[in-house]
Amino acid sequence: MIFCVEDDGNIRELVVYTLETTGFSARGFEDGRQFFEALAEELPELVLLDIMLPGEDGMEILKKLKASSRTRDIPVVMLTAKGAEYDKVMGLDSGADDYVTKPFGMMELVSRIRAVMRRAGKKSEADIYMLGELCMDVKKHEVTVEGQGIALTLKEFELLKRLMTNRNIVLTRDRLLEEIWGYDFDGETRTVDVHVRTLRQKLGKAGEYIETVRGVGYRMGDDNEA
């Protein structure tokens, strides 16, 4: 089941119709109130969420979804007329799995939904990763350095997780963009560089574990290499 939260009735009906004719079950809602009422009864496999909504906007709804242990793992695709890179980064950093700018083709939307659902099905089930004084507890969504909690955005957490689960393997910027921001996220690779820089700063001394491989990407080195 896919939930579509979209206040434009024509778009909402077209999206729901397209999903149902391509093998999905779907329900549409015009605002956050209707959506949360349905959410109390049924958890969808994925949420399509418009940003510009009456009452609570899509960003506030997204934050509520990611703040609840019951709903935080539901993939979310943002549907919005806002196309600036800043808006996209804000949405993705708040926990969205993809970002589709209006106007969009229905078959493109279906393709991106399927891609997000495939990625969501490949999440690691490992609990804890450790490197020197750096510790990541995936299920608790916590990162500590020398026992002190480090506040990371969702994208920073996913970036660190991929680096720690691929120890000593160079991850290209393109691969990180594909796995964390979505295969067709149209931001430049500087998006990765900015997040790595911020992540290093937050990790302090432990940030030295993240190595830059010039012209390629990044890798998480060994403890004795930091």
N, CA and C of each residue as an Amber inpcrd file, in Angstrom:
protein
   678
   0.8360000  -1.2030000   0.0000000   0.0000000   0.0000000   0.0000000
   0.8740000   1.2590000   0.0000000   0.5450000   2.1880000  -0.8860000
   1.2320000   3.4730000  -0.9480000   0.2480000   4.5730000  -0.5920000
   0.6560000   5.4710000   0.3080000  -0.1600000   6.6270000   0.6740000
   0.3560000   7.8440000  -0.0910000  -0.5540000   8.5750000  -0.7120000
  -0.2050000   9.7900000  -1.4440000  -0.8810000  10.9780000  -0.7650000
  -0.0750000  11.9000000  -0.2320000  -0.6020000  13.0930000   0.4290000
  -0.3840000  14.2720000  -0.5140000  -1.4570000  14.7300000  -1.1410000
  -1.3880000  15.7620000  -2.1780000  -2.7060000  16.5430000  -2.1800000
  -2.6170000  17.8650000  -2.0110000  -3.8490000  18.6520000  -1.9060000
  -4.4950000  18.9420000  -3.2530000  -3.7690000  18.8140000  -4.3470000
  -4.3490000  19.0070000  -5.6700000  -5.0890000  17.7310000  -6.0680000
  -6.4170000  17.8270000  -6.1190000  -7.2240000  16.6400000  -6.3810000
  -6.9200000  15.9640000  -7.7020000  -6.6560000  16.7340000  -8.7510000
  -6.3730000  16.1470000 -10.0610000  -5.0780000  15.3390000 -10.0380000
  -4.0430000  15.9240000  -9.4260000  -2.7620000  15.2120000  -9.3400000
  -2.9150000  13.9710000  -8.4690000  -3.5890000  14.1320000  -7.3230000
  -3.7640000  13.0050000  -6.3920000  -4.4820000  11.8390000  -7.0700000
  -5.5590000  12.1390000  -7.7600000  -6.3330000  11.0740000  -8.4210000
  -5.5220000  10.4070000  -9.5340000  -4.7510000  11.2090000 -10.2700000
  -3.9390000  10.6440000 -11.3510000  -2.8430000   9.7420000 -10.8010000
  -2.1960000  10.1760000  -9.7040000  -1.1410000   9.3610000  -9.0960000
  -1.7140000   8.0430000  -8.5800000  -2.8230000   8.1150000  -7.8540000
  -3.4370000   6.9050000  -7.3080000  -3.8580000   5.9630000  -8.4390000
  -4.4600000   6.5130000  -9.4920000  -4.8930000   5.6970000 -10.6360000
  -3.6920000   5.0250000 -11.2970000  -2.6190000   5.7870000 -11.5180000
  -1.4280000   5.2360000 -12.1620000  -0.8180000   4.1140000 -11.3290000
  -0.7250000   4.3310000 -10.0240000  -0.1550000   3.3020000  -9.1570000
  -0.9850000   2.0270000  -9.1930000  -2.3000000   2.1800000  -9.1480000
  -3.1660000   1.0010000  -9.1290000  -3.1460000   0.2450000 -10.4540000
  -2.8800000   0.9530000 -11.5500000  -2.8170000   0.2760000 -12.8530000
  -1.4330000  -0.2940000 -13.1470000  -0.4760000  -0.0290000 -12.2660000
   0.8750000  -0.5760000 -12.4450000   1.2350000  -1.5690000 -11.3480000
   0.2130000  -2.0890000 -10.6640000   0.4380000  -3.1780000  -9.7170000
   0.5020000  -2.8220000  -8.2570000   0.3370000  -1.5370000  -7.9090000
   0.3650000  -1.1220000  -6.5110000  -1.0530000  -0.9230000  -5.9790000
  -1.1690000  -0.9580000  -4.6640000  -2.3790000  -0.4810000  -3.9970000
  -2.0710000   0.9190000  -3.4950000  -3.0440000   1.8240000  -3.5890000
  -2.7650000   3.2140000  -3.2200000  -4.0000000   3.8880000  -2.6420000
  -3.7510000   4.8470000  -1.7590000  -4.8060000   5.6910000  -1.1840000
  -4.3320000   7.1320000  -1.2090000  -5.2520000   8.0600000  -1.4320000
  -4.8920000   9.4660000  -1.5020000  -5.4850000  10.2720000  -0.3540000
  -4.7630000  11.2950000   0.0840000  -5.2080000  12.1650000   1.1720000
  -4.8680000  13.6010000   0.8100000  -5.7670000  14.5260000   1.1680000
  -5.5570000  15.9140000   0.7780000  -4.8150000  16.7340000   1.8180000
  -4.6660000  16.2130000   3.0390000  -3.9370000  16.9640000   4.0610000
  -3.3870000  16.0200000   5.1260000  -2.6090000  16.5880000   6.0380000
  -1.9770000  15.7940000   7.0800000  -2.9580000  15.1490000   8.0290000
  -4.0600000  15.8170000   8.2970000  -5.0440000  15.2660000   9.2350000
  -5.5890000  13.9380000   8.7200000  -6.0240000  13.9100000   7.4700000
  -6.5370000  12.6720000   6.8930000  -5.4640000  11.5900000   6.8640000
  -4.2590000  12.0070000   6.5200000  -3.1420000  11.0640000   6.4190000
  -2.8590000  10.3920000   7.7550000  -2.7610000  11.1760000   8.8360000
  -2.4310000  10.5990000  10.1370000  -3.5740000   9.7510000  10.6860000
  -4.8030000  10.0810000  10.3440000  -5.9350000   9.2410000  10.7390000
  -5.8130000   7.8610000  10.1010000  -5.4440000   7.8280000   8.8120000
  -5.2720000   6.5460000   8.1200000  -4.0490000   5.8080000   8.6350000
  -3.0140000   6.5680000   8.9650000  -1.7680000   5.9770000   9.4470000
  -1.9650000   5.2530000  10.7770000  -2.9220000   5.7230000  11.5770000
  -3.2010000   5.0850000  12.8600000  -3.7920000   3.6880000  12.6640000
  -4.3750000   3.4470000  11.4840000  -5.0220000   2.1620000  11.2150000
  -4.1730000   1.2310000  10.3600000  -3.3070000   1.8150000   9.5240000
  -2.5400000   1.0040000   8.5680000  -1.2200000   1.6800000   8.2500000
  -0.1380000   0.9020000   8.1980000   1.1670000   1.4290000   7.8200000
   1.4240000   1.1160000   6.3440000   1.6930000   2.1310000   5.5390000
   1.9570000   1.8960000   4.1180000   3.3860000   1.4140000   3.8890000
   3.6470000   0.9230000   2.6850000   5.0050000   0.5240000   2.3100000
   5.8410000   1.7410000   1.9240000   5.1620000   2.8090000   1.4860000
   5.8450000   4.0140000   1.0390000   4.8590000   5.1740000   1.0850000
   5.3820000   6.3880000   1.3110000   4.5570000   7.5930000   1.3440000
   5.0320000   8.5660000   0.2760000   4.1020000   9.0500000  -0.5510000
   4.3490000  10.1530000  -1.4690000   3.8330000  11.4070000  -0.7830000
   4.6910000  12.3920000  -0.5780000   4.3460000  13.5190000   0.2810000
   4.6280000  14.8540000  -0.3950000   3.5720000  15.6190000  -0.6240000
   3.7230000  16.9690000  -1.1670000   4.2170000  17.8920000  -0.0600000
   4.9920000  18.9080000  -0.4100000   5.4740000  19.8490000   0.6020000
   4.4360000  20.9230000   0.9000000   3.8710000  21.5260000  -0.1480000
   2.9150000  22.6150000   0.0390000   1.5230000  22.0430000   0.2910000
   1.1580000  21.9410000   1.5670000  -0.1240000  21.3790000   1.9630000
  -0.8660000  22.3560000   2.8720000  -2.1940000  22.3150000   2.8900000
  -2.9350000  23.1470000   3.8470000  -2.6990000  22.6350000   5.2650000
  -2.6310000  23.5410000   6.2380000  -2.3410000  23.1250000   7.6080000
  -0.8730000  22.7690000   7.7350000  -0.5810000  21.5910000   8.2510000
   0.8060000  21.1320000   8.3550000   1.4040000  20.9350000   6.9730000
   2.5970000  21.5010000   6.7470000   3.2170000  21.2810000   5.4430000
   3.9550000  19.9350000   5.4440000   4.4160000  19.5580000   4.2490000
   5.0410000  18.2550000   4.1010000   6.2960000  18.0590000   4.9260000
   7.0710000  19.1240000   5.1240000   8.2910000  19.0030000   5.9180000
   7.9720000  18.6730000   7.3730000   6.9340000  19.3000000   7.9160000
   6.5390000  19.0060000   9.2930000   6.0280000  17.5750000   9.4180000
   5.2700000  17.1320000   8.4370000   4.7710000  15.7520000   8.4440000
   5.9380000  14.7740000   8.3660000   6.9150000  15.0800000   7.5020000
   8.0970000  14.2180000   7.3670000   8.8410000  14.1030000   8.6850000
   9.0160000  15.2090000   9.3740000   9.7240000  15.1960000  10.6530000
   8.9890000  14.3320000  11.6800000   7.6640000  14.4000000  11.6860000
   6.8840000  13.5700000  12.6030000   7.0420000  12.0890000  12.2810000
   7.0410000  11.7650000  10.9900000   7.2070000  10.3680000  10.5880000
   8.5540000   9.8210000  11.0510000   9.6150000  10.6000000  10.8660000
  10.9580000  10.1360000  11.1950000  11.2320000  10.1730000  12.6950000
  10.4150000  10.9100000  13.4450000  10.6080000  10.9890000  14.8930000
   9.9420000   9.8330000  15.6240000   9.0620000   9.0990000  14.9500000
   8.3270000   8.0040000  15.5860000   8.9530000   6.6600000  15.2410000
   9.1680000   5.8210000  16.2500000   9.7340000   4.4910000  16.0110000
   8.7940000   3.6300000  15.1630000   7.5140000   3.9500000  15.1820000
   6.5200000   3.1790000  14.4270000   6.5930000   3.4740000  12.9270000
   6.9850000   4.6820000  12.5640000   6.9220000   5.0900000  11.1600000
   8.2500000   5.5110000  10.5470000   9.3290000   5.5520000  11.3320000
  10.5770000   6.1350000  10.8200000  11.1870000   5.3540000   9.6630000
  10.8700000   4.0600000   9.5530000  11.4730000   3.2550000   8.4880000
  10.6410000   3.2170000   7.2100000   9.5140000   3.9240000   7.1890000
   8.7010000   3.9720000   5.9750000   9.3790000   4.8930000   4.9570000
   9.6920000   4.4040000   3.7590000  10.3060000   5.2700000   2.7470000
   9.3720000   6.4200000   2.3720000   9.9510000   7.5970000   2.1490000
   9.1690000   8.7830000   1.7940000   9.7470000   9.4230000   0.5360000
   8.8870000   9.6730000  -0.4340000   9.2650000  10.3970000  -1.6500000
   8.5300000  11.7240000  -1.6450000   9.2730000  12.8290000  -1.6860000
   8.6720000  14.1520000  -1.6780000   8.2110000  14.5240000  -3.0870000
   6.9940000  15.0710000  -3.1790000   6.4560000  15.5890000  -4.4370000
   6.2600000  17.0860000  -4.2540000   6.9330000  17.8860000  -5.0570000
   6.8410000  19.3230000  -4.8150000   7.1940000  20.1520000  -6.0290000
   6.6720000  21.3630000  -6.0610000   7.0040000  22.3050000  -7.1250000
   8.3160000  23.0080000  -6.8490000   8.8360000  22.8760000  -5.6190000
  10.1000000  23.5070000  -5.2750000  11.2480000  22.6890000  -5.8490000
  12.0330000  23.3240000  -6.7130000  13.0970000  22.5720000  -7.3730000
  14.4960000  23.0300000  -7.0700000  14.6550000  24.0490000  -6.2160000
  15.9960000  24.5340000  -5.9050000  16.7950000  23.4730000  -5.1590000
  18.1230000  23.4540000  -5.3730000  18.9660000  22.4510000  -4.7170000
  18.8460000  22.5420000  -3.2000000  18.7220000  23.7730000  -2.6690000
  18.6160000  23.9430000  -1.2230000  17.3870000  23.2130000  -0.6880000
  16.2500000  23.3530000  -1.3870000  15.0220000  22.6860000  -0.9530000
  15.1760000  21.1750000  -1.0030000  15.8470000  20.6860000  -2.0380000
  16.0540000  19.2470000  -2.1540000  16.9230000  18.7250000  -1.0120000
  18.0160000  19.4160000  -0.7520000  18.9150000  18.9810000   0.3230000
  18.2020000  19.0110000   1.6690000  17.3920000  20.0490000   1.9080000
  16.6460000  20.1400000   3.1600000  15.7040000  18.9480000   3.3160000
  14.9940000  18.6080000   2.2440000  14.0770000  17.4790000   2.3040000
  14.7990000  16.1640000   2.5110000  15.8770000  15.9510000   1.7770000
  16.6190000  14.7040000   1.8850000  17.3070000  14.5750000   3.2330000
  17.8510000  15.6820000   3.7510000  18.4950000  15.6400000   5.0590000
  17.4960000  15.4050000   6.1750000  16.2350000  15.7250000   5.9450000
  15.2100000  15.5060000   6.9640000  14.6790000  14.0770000   6.9350000
  15.1680000  13.2740000   5.9940000  14.8020000  11.8620000   5.9930000
  14.1030000  11.3640000   4.7540000  13.8320000  12.2400000   3.7850000
  13.1850000  11.7790000   2.5540000  14.1350000  10.8630000   1.7780000
  13.5590000   9.8940000   1.0780000  14.3700000   8.9510000   0.3180000
  14.5700000   9.3770000  -1.1280000  13.6830000  10.2250000  -1.6160000
  13.8300000  10.7630000  -2.9660000  12.9950000  12.0380000  -3.0430000
  13.1890000  12.7880000  -4.1330000  12.6000000  14.1160000  -4.2480000
  12.2090000  14.3020000  -5.7070000  10.9140000  14.3710000  -6.0040000
  10.4320000  14.4850000  -7.3770000   9.8220000  15.8680000  -7.5760000
  10.3460000  16.6130000  -8.5320000   9.8880000  17.9740000  -8.7840000
   8.7820000  17.9920000  -9.8390000   7.7080000  18.7150000  -9.5570000
   6.6150000  18.8800000 -10.5100000   7.0280000  19.8620000 -11.6050000
   6.5370000  19.6590000 -12.8260000   5.7080000  18.5290000 -13.2710000
   6.5760000  17.2940000 -13.5260000   6.0120000  16.1250000 -13.3330000
   6.7580000  14.8870000 -13.5410000   5.8920000  13.9120000 -14.3270000
   6.5520000  13.0110000 -15.0360000   5.8360000  11.9730000 -15.7780000
   5.4330000  10.8440000 -14.8470000   4.2760000  10.2590000 -15.0900000
   3.7730000   9.1940000 -14.2210000   4.6690000   7.9580000 -14.2510000
   5.1740000   7.6060000 -15.4240000   6.0170000   6.4150000 -15.4990000
   7.3620000   6.6570000 -14.8190000   7.8460000   7.8920000 -14.8910000
   9.0720000   8.2310000 -14.1680000   8.8370000   8.0860000 -12.6640000
   7.6840000   8.5630000 -12.2000000   7.3630000   8.4620000 -10.7740000
   7.3080000   7.0020000 -10.3400000   6.6640000   6.1640000 -11.1250000
   6.5680000   4.7370000 -10.7920000   7.9580000   4.1130000 -10.7270000
   8.8190000   4.4630000 -11.6920000  10.1790000   3.9350000 -11.7120000
  10.9500000   4.3360000 -10.4620000  10.8010000   5.5790000 -10.0450000
  11.5270000   6.0480000  -8.8740000  10.9720000   5.4400000  -7.5960000
   9.6680000   5.2080000  -7.5480000   9.0720000   4.5270000  -6.4010000
   9.6520000   3.1200000  -6.2740000   9.7340000   2.4180000  -7.3770000
  10.2820000   1.0600000  -7.3510000  11.7380000   1.0640000  -6.9130000
  12.5020000   2.0640000  -7.3750000  13.9090000   2.1550000  -6.9860000
  14.0480000   2.3980000  -5.4840000  13.2220000   3.2840000  -4.9440000
  13.2660000   3.5640000  -3.5060000  12.9000000   2.3250000  -2.7050000
  11.8980000   1.5890000  -3.1650000  11.4660000   0.3890000  -2.4440000
  12.5390000  -0.6930000  -2.5070000  13.2560000  -0.7710000  -3.6130000
  14.3670000  -1.7390000  -3.6960000  15.4590000  -1.3690000  -2.7100000
  15.8030000  -0.0850000  -2.6620000  16.8500000   0.3390000  -1.7250000
  16.4250000   0.1040000  -0.2830000  15.1630000   0.3670000   0.0080000
  14.6650000   0.1970000   1.3760000  14.7350000  -1.2590000   1.8000000
  14.5980000  -2.1630000   0.8490000  14.6330000  -3.5900000   1.1630000
  16.0200000  -4.1270000   1.3940000  17.0640000  -3.3050000   1.1780000
  18.4510000  -3.7520000   1.3200000  19.1420000  -3.1570000   2.5310000
  18.3700000  -2.6220000   3.4560000  18.9860000  -2.0240000   4.6490000
  19.6910000  -3.0810000   5.5000000  20.8060000  -2.7200000   6.0250000
  21.5980000  -3.6380000   6.8640000  20.8850000  -3.9170000   8.1760000
  20.9890000  -5.1590000   8.6280000  20.3800000  -5.5420000   9.8970000
  21.4060000  -5.5720000  11.0250000  22.6580000  -5.2360000  10.7100000
  23.6760000  -5.2300000  11.7510000  23.3420000  -4.1850000  12.8100000
  23.7940000  -4.4330000  14.0320000  23.4440000  -3.5610000  15.1400000
  24.4910000  -2.4910000  15.4140000  25.7390000  -2.9100000  15.6130000
  26.7640000  -1.9900000  16.1130000  28.0380000  -2.1010000  15.2730000
  28.6060000  -0.9340000  14.9260000  29.8940000  -0.8760000  14.2370000
  30.8340000  -0.0360000  15.1010000  32.0790000  -0.4980000  15.2370000
  33.0330000   0.2240000  16.0760000  34.3560000   0.3980000  15.3380000
  34.9790000   1.5420000  15.5610000  36.2940000   1.8310000  15.0170000
  36.9910000   2.7510000  16.0060000  37.9570000   2.1940000  16.7540000
  38.6150000   2.9800000  17.7830000  37.6100000   3.5150000  18.7830000
  37.6190000   4.8290000  18.9890000  36.6930000   5.4520000  19.9310000
  35.3380000   5.7770000  19.3160000  35.1840000   5.4390000  18.0210000
  33.9330000   5.7210000  17.3070000  33.0180000   4.5040000  17.3700000
  31.7600000   4.7220000  17.7710000  30.7800000   3.6400000  17.8700000
  29.4670000   4.0710000  17.2260000  28.9290000   3.2090000  16.3710000
  27.6380000   3.4630000  15.7290000  26.6820000   2.3360000  16.0690000
  25.5500000   2.6820000  16.6970000  24.4890000   1.7280000  16.9900000
  23.3540000   2.0090000  16.0150000  23.2120000   1.1420000  15.0060000
  22.2620000   1.3890000  13.9250000  20.8220000   1.3410000  14.4180000
  20.4870000   0.3240000  15.2000000  19.0920000   0.1820000  15.6280000
  18.6600000   1.2970000  16.5610000  19.5770000   1.7820000  17.3880000
  19.2510000   2.9000000  18.2710000  19.4450000   4.2470000  17.5730000
  20.0440000   4.2070000  16.3930000  20.3390000   5.4070000  15.6030000
  21.1790000   6.3840000  16.4290000  22.2570000   5.8400000  17.0120000
  23.1370000   6.6330000  17.8620000  24.5840000   6.5060000  17.4090000
  25.3110000   7.6140000  17.5060000  26.7440000   7.6240000  17.2270000
  27.4340000   8.2770000  18.4170000  28.4820000   7.6350000  18.9080000
  29.2520000   8.2060000  20.0230000  30.7350000   8.2090000  19.6900000
  31.4400000   9.1870000  20.2360000  32.8960000   9.2540000  20.1630000
  33.4000000   9.4080000  21.5900000  34.1870000   8.4290000  22.0420000
  34.6560000   8.3750000  23.4260000  33.4870000   8.4710000  24.4040000
  32.3850000   7.8200000  24.0310000  31.2200000   7.7670000  24.9110000
  30.3080000   8.9800000  24.8460000  30.6950000  10.0080000  24.0990000
  29.8820000  11.2110000  23.9930000  29.0140000  11.1490000  22.7440000
  27.7060000  11.4020000  22.9090000  26.7910000  11.3470000  21.7870000
  27.0710000  12.4380000  20.7540000  26.9560000  12.0720000  19.4810000
  27.1640000  13.0030000  18.3740000  25.8520000  13.1520000  17.6150000
  25.3550000  14.3740000  17.4820000  24.0930000  14.6250000  16.7780000
  24.3600000  14.7230000  15.2770000  23.8090000  13.7850000  14.5200000
  23.9680000  13.7730000  13.0720000  22.6150000  13.8970000  12.3830000
  22.6090000  14.5110000  11.2100000  21.3960000  14.5000000  10.3950000
  21.2200000  13.0810000   9.8490000  20.0660000  12.7940000   9.2970000
  19.8100000  11.4620000   8.7550000  20.7680000  11.1240000   7.6180000
  21.0670000  12.0950000   6.7740000  21.9750000  11.8310000   5.6600000
  23.4110000  11.6530000   6.1450000  23.8150000  12.4030000   7.1380000
  25.1470000  12.2170000   7.7180000  25.2610000  10.8340000   8.3370000
  24.1910000  10.3970000   9.0080000  24.1830000   9.0650000   9.6200000
  24.3120000   7.9920000   8.5420000  23.5510000   8.1280000   7.4480000
  23.6140000   7.1450000   6.3680000  24.9850000   7.1500000   5.7020000
  25.5760000   8.3290000   5.5660000  26.9090000   8.4320000   4.9800000
  27.9370000   7.7090000   5.8490000  27.8960000   7.9700000   7.1430000
  28.8280000   7.3030000   8.0570000  28.6000000   5.7950000   8.0660000
  27.3520000   5.3930000   8.0250000  27.0320000   3.9630000   8.0430000
  27.6340000   3.2510000   6.8320000  27.5320000   3.8590000   5.6580000
  28.0830000   3.2250000   4.4610000  29.6040000   3.1600000   4.5120000
  30.2100000   4.1930000   5.0520000  31.6590000   4.1740000   5.1770000
  32.1120000   3.0950000   6.1610000  31.3960000   2.9590000   7.2750000
  31.7990000   1.9880000   8.3000000  31.5120000   0.5540000   7.8860000
  30.4930000   0.3560000   7.0650000  30.1700000  -1.0010000   6.6190000
  30.9820000  -1.4100000   5.3930000  31.7610000  -0.4860000   4.8660000
  32.6320000  -0.7900000   3.7290000  34.0700000  -0.4010000   4.0730000
  34.5470000  -0.8470000   5.2430000  35.8670000  -0.4840000   5.7610000
  36.9590000  -0.7590000   4.7350000  37.8030000   0.2380000   4.4860000
  38.9350000   0.1400000   3.5750000  38.5460000   0.0000000   2.1070000
  37.2670000   0.1850000   1.8010000  36.8030000   0.1650000   0.4120000
  36.5200000   1.6000000  -0.0190000  37.0450000   1.9920000  -1.1640000
  36.8120000   3.3460000  -1.6580000  35.4010000   3.4340000  -2.2410000
  34.6150000   4.3630000  -1.7250000  33.2710000   4.6100000  -2.2300000
  33.3010000   5.8810000  -3.0700000  32.9490000   5.7710000  -4.3300000
  32.9780000   6.9420000  -5.2000000  31.8670000   7.9140000  -4.8250000
  32.0420000   9.1690000  -5.2000000  31.0070000  10.1640000  -4.9510000
  29.7100000   9.7830000  -5.6550000  29.8160000   9.2690000  -6.8750000
  28.6150000   8.8720000  -7.6170000  27.8710000   7.7500000  -6.9050000
  28.6220000   6.7970000  -6.3660000  27.9660000   5.6890000  -5.6590000
  27.2660000   6.1930000  -4.4010000  27.9150000   7.1010000  -3.6780000
  27.3010000   7.6410000  -2.4650000  26.0520000   8.4460000  -2.7970000
  26.1110000   9.2140000  -3.8950000  24.9270000   9.9490000  -4.3210000
  23.7800000   8.9970000  -4.6400000  24.1100000   7.9120000  -5.3340000
  23.0780000   6.9440000  -5.7390000  22.4570000   6.2550000  -4.5310000
  23.3010000   5.8120000  -3.5960000  22.8080000   5.0100000  -2.4800000
  22.1250000   5.8420000  -1.3960000  22.5460000   7.0720000  -1.2130000
  22.0300000   7.8810000  -0.1070000  21.0080000   8.9120000  -0.5670000
  21.2850000   9.5490000  -1.7090000  20.3750000  10.5950000  -2.1770000
  19.4440000  10.1300000  -3.2890000  19.6810000   8.9500000  -3.8440000
  18.8240000   8.4480000  -4.9200000  19.5690000   8.4540000  -6.2390000
  19.2920000   7.4650000  -7.0720000  20.0840000   7.2650000  -8.2800000
  19.9860000   8.4270000  -9.2580000  18.8970000   9.2060000  -9.2110000
  18.7550000  10.2970000 -10.1640000  18.6880000  11.6440000  -9.4660000
  19.2270000  11.7160000  -8.2420000  19.3210000  13.0140000  -7.5710000
  20.2500000  13.8910000  -8.4040000  19.7630000  15.0730000  -8.8260000
  20.5140000  15.8570000  -9.7970000  21.4220000  16.9070000  -9.1670000
  21.7420000  16.7520000  -7.8880000  22.7240000  17.6440000  -7.2730000
  24.1130000  17.2780000  -7.7450000  25.0540000  18.1850000  -7.6260000
  26.4160000  17.8920000  -8.0350000  27.1250000  17.1190000  -6.9220000
  28.2750000  16.5450000  -7.2650000  28.9830000  15.7290000  -6.2790000
  29.4840000  16.5520000  -5.1000000  29.4450000  17.8710000  -5.1940000
  29.8510000  18.6790000  -4.0440000  28.9260000  18.4520000  -2.8580000
  27.7180000  17.9600000  -3.1230000  26.8060000  17.6240000  -2.0340000
  27.4580000  16.6050000  -1.1090000  28.1180000  15.5920000  -1.6840000
  28.8130000  14.5880000  -0.8860000  29.9600000  15.2280000  -0.1180000
  30.7400000  16.0680000  -0.8040000  31.8960000  16.7030000  -0.1610000
  31.4780000  17.5550000   1.0310000  30.3840000  18.2980000   0.8800000
  29.9000000  19.1490000   1.9700000  29.5040000  18.3000000   3.1720000
  28.8110000  17.1860000   2.9220000  28.3840000  16.3260000   4.0190000
  29.5620000  15.6310000   4.6910000  30.5580000  15.2350000   3.9040000
  31.7460000  14.6230000   4.5000000  32.4700000  15.6310000   5.3850000
  32.6140000  16.8550000   4.8940000  33.2940000  17.8820000   5.6880000
  32.5740000  18.1350000   7.0140000  31.2550000  18.2580000   6.9560000
  30.4770000  18.4840000   8.1750000  30.5640000  17.2860000   9.1120000
  30.5180000  16.0790000   8.5380000  30.6150000  14.8570000   9.3370000
  31.9560000  14.7860000  10.0550000  33.0290000  15.0940000   9.3520000
  34.3520000  15.0900000   9.9800000  34.4060000  16.0700000  11.1550000
  33.8480000  17.2580000  10.9390000  33.8630000  18.2620000  12.0020000
  33.1150000  17.7790000  13.2360000  31.9690000  17.1430000  13.0290000
  31.1730000  16.6730000  14.1590000  31.8510000  15.5240000  14.8990000
  32.5810000  14.6910000  14.1710000  33.2390000  13.5350000  14.7880000
  34.5400000  13.9160000  15.4910000  35.0340000  15.1240000  15.2460000
  36.2690000  15.5510000  15.8930000  37.4500000  14.6830000  15.4740000
  38.2240000  14.1960000  16.4320000  39.4050000  13.3820000  16.1290000
  39.0360000  12.1330000  15.3280000  37.8540000  11.5610000  15.6250000
  37.4290000  10.3570000  14.9050000  37.1520000  10.6450000  13.4300000
  36.9680000  11.9230000  13.0860000  36.7620000  12.2790000  11.6880000
  37.9670000  11.9770000  10.8150000  39.1420000  11.7930000  11.4550000
  40.3510000  11.4780000  10.7050000  40.3050000  10.0840000  10.0790000
  39.3830000   9.2380000  10.5720000  39.2400000   7.9130000   9.9620000
  38.7240000   7.9990000   8.5300000  37.9970000   9.0670000   8.2230000
  37.4340000   9.2220000   6.8760000  38.5220000   9.7890000   5.9640000
  38.9900000   8.9610000   5.0510000  40.0750000   9.3470000   4.1560000
  39.5440000   9.7950000   2.8040000  40.1760000  10.8280000   2.2640000
  39.8460000  11.2830000   0.9170000  40.7560000  10.5900000  -0.0820000
  40.1750000   9.9660000  -1.0840000  40.9490000   9.3700000  -2.1790000
  40.8020000  10.3210000  -3.3540000  41.8240000  11.0810000  -3.6020000
  41.7620000  12.1880000  -4.5510000  41.2460000  11.7550000  -5.9280000
  40.2400000  12.4850000  -6.4050000  39.6850000  12.2190000  -7.7240000
  38.7290000  11.0500000  -7.7820000  38.5140000  10.3660000  -6.6390000
  37.6550000   9.1740000  -6.6420000  36.5090000   9.3210000  -5.6470000
  36.8590000   9.3890000  -4.3510000  35.8090000   9.4510000  -3.3470000
  36.3680000   9.3500000  -1.9500000  35.7600000   8.5070000  -1.1100000
  36.1370000   8.4240000   0.3030000  36.1420000   6.9670000   0.7670000
  36.9140000   6.7270000   1.8290000  36.9070000   5.4210000   2.4760000
  37.1450000   5.6020000   3.9630000  36.7140000   4.6090000   4.7300000
  36.9490000   4.5850000   6.1620000  38.1870000   3.7390000   6.4300000
  39.2520000   4.3700000   6.9440000  40.5030000   3.6700000   7.1530000
  40.4920000   2.8660000   8.4500000  41.6070000   2.1990000   8.7180000
  41.7460000   1.4110000   9.9440000  42.0830000   2.3070000  11.1220000
  41.8970000   1.7450000  12.3050000  42.1900000   2.4730000  13.5410000
  43.6090000   2.9800000  13.5800000  44.5600000   2.1620000  13.1610000
  45.9760000   2.5580000  13.2720000  46.4160000   3.5180000  12.1730000
  45.4730000   3.8620000  11.2590000  45.8100000   4.7710000  10.1900000
  45.3080000   6.1790000  10.4640000  44.4880000   6.3370000  11.5210000
  43.8900000   7.6380000  11.7890000  44.9260000   8.6090000  12.3060000
